[in-house]
Structures are given as structure tokens and as C-alpha cells.
Amino acid sequence: MNRFTLTLLAVVITLGGCAQETEKRTWNLASVQQRDIIVSVQAAGIIEPVTTVELKSKASGEILAISADTGDVVEAGQLLVQIDKRTPRNALAQADAELEAANARRDIAKLQRERAATLFKTGTLNQVDHEQSILEYANSKAEVVRAQVAVENARIALDDTEVRAPSHGTIILREIEVGQVISSPTMDVGGGTALLRMADLRFVQVRALVDETDIGKILPGQKAVVTVAAYPNQPFDGSVLKIEPQAEEEESVTLFAVIITIDNKSGLLRPGMNAEVELNIASRYGVPAIPTIALRTPRDIEAAALFTGMEEAQLRAQLRSSGMAVPDMVSGASEATENDAVDNATDSDTNKEAYQDKEAATLTTSEIPSQLTAGQGYMFGGQYWIFVLRDGRPAPQYINAGLTDLDYSEVLSGVDANEQIILLPSSALIMSQNEFREWMGKAVGLPGMSSDKDD
């Protein structure tokens, strides 16, 4: 027998001996405390402009002057870029001349039509020539309209050589220099030359990625606090504008983009800054609370009975008497029904009466529902049970829990202020330890451990 086997046997023998001792059991206890419970969601993002405009010119030609540079704040209608006017000016002059000629032809055609009408009445002019004069007059009027359109288009093209700010904003990017020849997006299949990029930085936004487990708690209009590395001690107030409907996946983690808008009239926030966002979901101040690890659901009954040494049937009966709807003991094949019991439990008449008897002696928060909602469909709290220490022994108690920050949970009803709460290990740990104990008992048949071997 090797050293490892001897060591293992020694440990097992010690555990077996300890199991037979009848020393008084001690428990890990916690008390009901008055606490502030604040639920928030943290996320990271980047400062972005709410609106960004890329400026291009519908005119082609050489840039003669640039009146704004990166960082300049401009107003609507302010001249930003001047493009060579010679070609558009020449086109306008030509269009004006053609309009003048068209007006002249129209006037002549009008006189000819009137003269033809007079001659046709006296029989001097035949029907065909009379109709031809009418057609020529109509064509001359159409030519005047075409010439007027050409003049208007030429005037627009001349105005397009002056690129002006479409609205109030800040120049955030300049992509051109004086002397550069640019192309028009209306003439170039490549989209034309980008001149400047501007944005209104009086309001900015953060596009923060939030885990799907938290996205149900967030609603448009909720308040947010944004901090940036440049001003670590100066938080900025914001609010949720919207939640983008399409999820994004990063390293097998599903995330949703949340847009938070921020008033930036101070101009401190700049596009591209890394931002940390804290969304305030819900808060309760000065409420009775217990550690969240004390909360148990019907699926934990078997493990809790093993750990405390109680009979499982007795534990279920005591929970029913405290006002909780608990299913009967089920086999492993029906375990899923028990796992869902905490969500599907209903307040029967019997449970209501049992609970009302305890209501006067429990901690309550007036006019607070048993489950607190944080928006459309998301619900905090629920129905749980805990162990309290009574007369030195664990006693199960049904409670209603409210808001939780994962460390502590608000107690809406079900527990006295002076009661001691028993904190149990996780059910998975209890069950795994029990399985190990049974396996060791079957393997070596030590006292204090179960064994299927015959003596």
C-alpha cells in the first residue's frame, strides 16, 4: 500500500470518526440589517457626436480659399470654402444670352402668328401656313422656358462654388488644402471630394455595450452618470435615448448597444473619448435586508435537508405552514417541476391565511408590492425561503424579497427584525459533498459513512 493510499485512509477514518461525534452544531449566522440597496448597470463606450455632417461641393474646380479650420465653431450660413467661380460665371453669362435670344424669337413668332391670322381671315393665307405660324410661336415659348431653366441652373452652379455651413457646429475634420482641385459628387461616380466634417458638439452621446443579462433593466429616459479619463472627478449627467434592437457578439458574449445622450454645452467632452457609464436602475434606502446567499428556492429543499439533518418531508411541511406553496417530494424524473415551483407558486386561500397571521410581527414596507418592477416586464424580488435560528435549531421561513444588489436583498415581509438568519453553503456544494461521502463509504466501508458491503 503506497503513501497516498495510507494518507487517504487516515483522512477518511478521521472524517468517519467525526461523523459519529454528537457535539453541538454551530451555524454561520447573519442578522437583519437596515441598508441602502442600489441597483446599477456599468458599461463602457466612446463619446460620439449626435449628428455628423460631411460637407461636399456640387461644384467642381480649384479651391481658392478655406475660411474654417479644425476645431472652429461655425454658424449656419457661414462661408467655409470658396471654389473657382470662372467656369460657372461663364456658364451663367451664356445662359443669360440664350434667354435673351429666346425672348426675341418668341416676340417675333408672336407677331408672325398675329399677322398670319389676319391674312387667313381675308383668304390670302392658306390653312397650312396659318397652322405653321401657331406651331412656331408655341415652340418659341418652350424655348424661352428652357432658357430660363438653364439660367437658374447656372446661377445655382455659381452659388455652389461657395460652401457654407448647413447648421451650427464644430469643424472636426478638414480634408482639403488651398489649390486642390475637387470633383463634384453629382458628376463623379466615386462620390466626389469630401471637404470638411462638422458636428454639433453641444450635445454628444455614448454608445455603450451592455450585456444581455442586464439589458432588460434598461429603458429609454433612465438617468445615467458618465465619466471620462480626462475628468475623473467630474461626472456628467446623461439619459438613455434608445436601445438598439440588434444584438452584437464579442468573444461569444451577446451585447446590446445603448445610446446615452449628454448635455455638452461646456464643451469638455470630445468625440473619441473613452467613457464609463453607470445606469441607475433602482434604489431603496434604509430598508431591512439580509445576505442574498441566505435565500433558498424549492429546488434547494433536498440539499438543505441533508445539510441540517432534517427530514425532507418535515421541511416541506414546515414551509407550507409558513405560507409557501411547495410541491410534494418528487423523483428525479420530475425534478424540473420542482425547479419551476418558485416562479409558478400561487397564493392559495390557505397560504394567504397562514401568511396574514404572521403579518403583524414581520418587517413590512407599506404600499410596496411583493415584486418591484424596473420597467417593461423586468421584475425584481420574488418568493423565497430561508432558515432562521429558533431555540438553537434551524427553522424554515417563507419570505417575500424585493430589490437586490446581489450582495443583499430587501426583505418585504416574512422575517422578524431580531431573528438570526442561517447562511448555508450552495446546494451544489452540499450535494457534491454528500455524493463524495457516499462514494467513500461504498469504497472502504468506514464507520459514519454509508456502505453496501456486508460485514
N, C-alpha and C positions, 0 to 999 in steps of 0.2 A: 504494500500500500504506500503510495507516494505521499510527499509532504502536503501537496494541495488537498488530497482526499482527507488526510488527517485533520487539516485546518478546517475544512468544510464541515466535517463531522462534529468537531468541537463547537463550532458556531451553532450548528443545528441543535446539539444537545443543550447548549445554553439557552437557546430560544425555547426549546421544549420545556425546560425546567421553569423558565419564567412564566410560561403559559399556565403552569399549574399553581402559581402563587396567587393568593387572594388578597393582595394589598389593595388599599383603597384607590380608586381610579381618579386621576386628575384630568382636568379639561382645560383647553385653550379658550379663554373667555374674553368677551368684549361687552361693553355697556352701550346703552342707547345714548347718543350724543346730539347736542344741538349744533348743527353745522350749516355752512353755506355750500350749496351744490350748484355748480356752474357747468353747463354742457356747451362745449365749443368744438369747432372743427378747424384744424390747421391745414394749410395748403401753401404751395409756393407757385409763383408766377412771375411775369415780366410786365413792367409798365409799358402800355401802348397808347397811342392817340386814339380817341374815339372815332375821329374821321381823318382820313389822309387823302390828299388830292395830288395827283401827278399832273403837272402842267405841261401841255404841248401847244405848239402853234400850228394853226391851219395854214399859215403862210410858209413858203419855203424861201431860203435865201441866207444871206450873211448876217450874223449878229453884229449890230453896231454898238450897242450899249446894254449893260446889265445894271439895274438900279437897286437890286437887293442881294444880300449875301446870306449864308447860313447863319441862323440864329436871329435874324431880323424879324421883328413883329410888323406885319403889314396889315393895312385895312382894305376893305372891299373897294375895288376900282383903282387901286394904286398901280402905277406903271412899274412893271418889273423888268421886262426885256424889250428892246427896240430892234426890229429887224429891218433890213434894207427895204426902202419904200419904192425904189425907182421902177421896178417892173410892175407892181400893182398900180402905181400912179399912171404909168403909160397906158396900161390896160383901161383905166378909168377914162383917160382923155380920149382914147379911141372909141370907147363905148358912148361917150357923150356926143362925139362927132357922128357916129352912126345913128344915134337917136335923132339928132337934128336933121339928118338926111331923110330919115324915115318920116318925120313930121312933114317935111316938104313934099315928099311923094304922096303922102296921104292927102294934103291940101290940094295938090294938082289933080289927084284921082277924084276928089270930091267935085271939083269944078267940071271935070270931064263928064262925070256922071250926070250932073245937072244939065249940062249942055246937050248931052245925048238924049235926055228925057224930053227936052223941048223939041228937038228935031224929030224924035219918034212920034210926038203928038201931031206934028204937021205932016207926017208921012215922008219926010226927007230921008230918015234913017230907018233901016230895016230892023227887025226884031233881034237878029243875031248880034248886031253891033251894039244895040242897046243893052242886051244882057251882058255882053263882054265888059262894058263900062261899069256895070254894077259889080261884077266879079273883081275887077281891078281895084275898085275902091275898098271892097272887103279885104282883099289881100294887103292893101297898103295899111289898113288899120291893124291887121295882125302883125305886120312888120314893125309898127310902132310899139306894140306891146312887147314883142321880142327885144327890141332895142332898149325899152325901159327896164326889162328884167336884166339885160346884160349890164346896164349902168348900175343897177342895185347890187348885182353880184360883184362887180368891180369895186364898188365902194366898200362892200363887206370885206373883200380881199385886202383892200388898203387898210381897213381898220384892224384886220388880223395881224398886221405887222407890229402892232402894239399888244404885247401880252400883259394883261392886267390881272390883279388878284381877284378871284371869284368871291372871296369872303375874308373875314378877319382870320388871321392865323400866323403861324411862325414858320419861316423857311427852315426845313430840317435837312434838305439835301440840295446841292447845286451840281449839275452835271454838264455845264457848258462853259465856254470862255468866249470873250470878245474876239471876233474874227472867224469864228467857227461857222461853217455852212450847214444849215439844218434842212431836213426834209419834212414835208407835211404828212401827217397821218392819213389825210384824205387822198394823197397821191402815191404814197409809198406803201407797198404791200407788207413791208416789215413793221408797220405801225408808227413810223415817224420817229423823230428825235425827242426824247424826254428832256425838258429844260430844267425844271425845278420840282421839288416835292415840298408841300406845305401841309401843316396840320394845326388845328385849333387846340392848343395845349391848356386852355382854361379849364377843360375837363379831360381827364385821362381815365384809363381803365386798366384793370389787371385781369389777365386771362389765367386763372388758376385751375390746376387739375386736381380734382377731388376723387378719392377712392369711392367705388360704387357702394361700399358698405355705409358711407356717410351721406350719399347724395340725396337719400330720401328725407333727410332732416332739413334740407335747404330749400328755401322758397324765395322768389323774387320779392324785393323790398326789405329783406333782412339786413340788419346792420353788420358791418364788418370793420375791423381795425387792420390797417395796412402799415407795415414798417419796411424801411429800406435801409441798406447798409450805410448809405451816405448820411442818414439822420437816425441813428439807432435809438435815440432818446426822444424822438418826436414822432409819435404815431399819427396816422392820417385816417380820418373817418371816411368810410365808404358805405355803399349799399349794393346789394345784389341786383343786377339788371336783368339777367336771364341765365338759364341753364341750357346749354346746347344739347339738343336731343340725341346726337350721335356720339356713341362712346368711342374712346381711343384706347389702344392697348400698348402698354410699355412694359417689356420684360414679363409678359404673361399676366400683367396686372391691369384690370379694367378701370379706366378713369373717365370722368366726365369733366368737360370744361365749364367753369362757372365764371361769368363776366361780372366784375365788381367795378362800379364807376366811382371816381373820386373827384371832389372839387379841388382844382389846382390853380386857383386864382393867384396864389402866392408864387407860382412858377417854380417851385422847388423840385417837383417831380419831373423827370425827363424820360423820354422813350428809351427803352432798353435796360432800365434799372431793374435789378433783381428785387423781388418783393416777397415778403412773408405775410400771409393773410390769415387772420383769425376771425371766424364767423361765429357770432354769438347766437346759439340755438335756443337755449332756455336757461333759466336760473331760478333758484329758490334760496331764500336767506333765512337763517335761524330756524330750520326745520329739524324734527327728530330724524336721526339717520343711524344706520347700522352698517358694518362692513358688508360689501356685496358678496364676499365669499361665503357668508352665512346663509344666503338664500338657497333654497332647495326646491326642486320640482318633483312631481310624482315619479318621474323616471329615476330619481335618486333614492327612493324608499328602500330598495333591496340593499344597496351599499351602506346606507345609513344604519339599517338594522344590523348588518354584520359588524359595523364598527362599534356600535354602542352595546351590542349584546342583546338587543330587544328582539322579540318575535315580530316578524314582518306583518303578520295578520294583526297583532296588537297595535303596531304603529299605524297601520291603515285605519283601524277603528278609532284611534285617538284623534287622527287628523279629521276624520268625518265628524267627530263630536265637536271639534273646534270650528266647524263651519265650512270645510273644504270638500269639494266633490272629488273623491278619489276612487279610481276603478278598483275592482277586486283583483286579487292575485292572479296573474296570467302566466301562461307558459311562454317559452322563448319565441314560439312562432307568432304569438300575439303581442309581442313586446312593443311593436310600432303603435298599437292603440294606446298603450300607457304613456309612451313618449309624447303623444299629442294631447294628453289629457289636460295639461296646464293651459293650452290655447282653447280647448273646446269645452272647458268646465263651465257649467251654467249655475246660476243662483237659484236653486230649487227653494220651495217654500220652507223645507226643513232646515236647509243651510241658512236661510235668512233669519229664521227664528233663533237658531243657535248663535248666530253672529250678533244679533241685536242684544242678546243677554250680556255680551261682553263689551258692547259699545261704550257704555258709561265709564268703564275702568281702563280704557285704552287711550293711547295718544291719537288724536284726530286733528285734521286741518279742516276748518269749516268751509263748506261750499267748494271743496276740491273733489273732482271726480276720481274714481279709483285708478284711472289711467289718464295720464296727461298727454295731450296731443301737441306736436310741434309743427303741424302743417297738414297738408292734404294726405291723409292716410297714415302718416307716421305716428306711432303711439309709444310713449314711454311707460315704464312700470308694468304691473301685472299682478297676478295672484301667485304667491309662493308660500312655502312653509319653512320654519326654522326650528332649531332646538333651543329651548331656554332651560336654565338650571333651576329646578324647583325641589327643595328638600334634598339637595345633594345629588339629584338624579336628573337625567335629560328628559325633557317633556316636549313633544312636538306641538307647534302652534302655527295656525294658518294666519297669514298677514296679507295686506294689500300694500304693494310698494309703488312709489311714484318715480320721481326723477332720479337718475343715477349718473354719476361721473365715472363709473366703472370701479372706483375705489370704495365709495359709499353710496348707499341707496336711501332715498327718503322713505320713511315709514308713514303711510297714511292712516293705518289702523291695524290693530291686532296685537300690540305689544304694550305692556306697562312700562312707564318711564324708568322704574327702578329694577327691572329684570335684567339678568345676566344672559348674554347670548353665547351659545356654544359654537365655536368655529371648527368645522370638520375639514379633513383633507378632501381632495377632489374624489368623486365617485370612481373615476378611472383608476386612481392610485389605490383606493381601498380594494377594488375588485382584483387588480393585478397582484396585490399582496396576498389576498385570500387564495388566488389560484396558485401562487408560488408555495404557500404554506401547504395546500392540499397535495401539490406535486411532491414536495419534500416528504410529506407523511407517507405517501404511497411508495416513495423510493426507498426510504430507510426504516419506516415504521417506528419513529421515535415517539416517546410519550408527549401528550399535549397536541399531537398532530394526527389527523385522520389517516387511516391505513386500511387497505383492502386485504392485507395479508393476514393469514391465520397465524395464531400463536403456535 
